[in-house]
Amino acid sequence: MLTMVAEEATDPGELEKARAQDERFARNWAWFEAHTSEIYATHRGECICVAGEELFAAETSEEALAKAIAALR
């Protein structure tokens, strides 16, 4: 059984973190859309992660995510 709880966020710090995350997502999504043909041509069959408007590709999603985290530290 899955239970979901929705809560209203009112803390200004939490709201700012959420806004910043939304902005990063929008930039990374725009970058992905601008590079889709290149990505699909060169990374077909790989797992990808876009972070910091940069592509990270690997055989597994865990590896792609680890590459992104390491590069952005």
NORFEN-V283732 format. One record per residue. N is the residue number from 1. PSI is psi as a letter, one per 40 degrees, with the letter a starting at -180 (NA if undefined). Layout:
BEGIN
N,PSI ; N,PSI
END
This chain:
BEGIN
1,h ; 2,h ; 3,h ; 4,i ; 5,h ; 6,h ; 7,i ; 8,h ; 9,h ; 10,e ; 11,h ; 12,d ; 13,d ; 14,d ; 15,d ; 16,d ; 17,d ; 18,d ; 19,d ; 20,d ; 21,d ; 22,d ; 23,d ; 24,d ; 25,d ; 26,d ; 27,d ; 28,d ; 29,d ; 30,d ; 31,d ; 32,d ; 33,d ; 34,e ; 35,e ; 36,d ; 37,d ; 38,d ; 39,d ; 40,d ; 41,d ; 42,e ; 43,f ; 44,h ; 45,e ; 46,i ; 47,h ; 48,i ; 49,h ; 50,h ; 51,h ; 52,f ; 53,f ; 54,i ; 55,h ; 56,h ; 57,i ; 58,i ; 59,d ; 60,i ; 61,d ; 62,d ; 63,d ; 64,d ; 65,d ; 66,d ; 67,d ; 68,d ; 69,d ; 70,d ; 71,d ; 72,e ; 73,NA
END
